[in-house]
Amino acid sequence: MSVDRERAQVYAAEVAAFDGTDLERVVGVDLVRRAIEATVAGEWWPGGVVVVRATRADARSSATHCSLGDGSAATIAIAAPQATIATGAHELAHALAGVARGHDAVYRRACLDVLQVMSNLDRLNGRGMLHVDQLADAYANADLAVGARMWPAPPSVGDAIAL
C-alpha cells in the first residue's frame, strides 16, 4: 500500500475552504446519505455503485472502502460527528477516483467535480463564492495540483442538486 503523502494538506485545504460554511454544518447521516444518493442517481455520475451507511455509534470518522475487488462498487460509512455535506463530497470523491489513490491529484479533481454537483452557493460566510471555487483556491494556496479528469465533466454549477 502506498503512502498517502498529501492527506494532511488536503484536509487542511478543506478546512480553509469550508470552515464556517453550510458545508461544515452537521446535518445528520440521513441527509448526507440522501445527498450522496441523489448525486449517484443523477445523469452525471460516472462512477460505480455506491452504498452509504452509518458507522457504528461510537465511530468518530467516516471512510470509503471498495466493496468489490475491481473497484466498481464502494461503501461509504458516515460517522455522526462528521455527518456534513463536505464529508459526503469528500468520501464520494474517493469512490469516483478510486480509494487506492488516496488524496492525490486525481482524487482532488474528483472532489471538485463531486462538490460541483452536490453543493449550492455559500450563503453563510459572505464570500459569495461557489464552494467548488473555494476548494480550488484552497488547493492552489496549498500548492496542491489538480489532476486531469478521467471521466466526463460535471454539469454546470447552475445544475447542482442545491442542498
CORGI-V80520 format. One line per field, one symbol per residue. phi: phi as a letter, one per 40 degrees, with the letter a starting at -180 (. if undefined). psi: psi as a letter, one per 30 degrees, with the letter a starting at -180 (. if undefined). A space follows every 50 residues. Layout:
# CORGI-V80520
phi: ???
psi: ???
This chain:
# CORGI-V80520
phi: .ccccbdccccccccccbdgbcccccbhccccdcccccccccccdccccb bbaccddccbbcabbccbccgcabbbbbcdcbcbcccdcdccccccchdc cgbcccdccccccccdccbbccbcbgcgbcdcccccccccccfbcbcccb acccccdccccfc
psi: klkifgeeeeeeeeeeefkglffgkjfleeeeeeeeeeeefleejgaakk kkllllegkflllkkkelfggfklkkjkkefgileeeeeeeeeeeefkef fbhaeeeeeeeeeeeeeflakjfeggfglkeeeeeeeeeefghjlklkkg llklllefglfi.
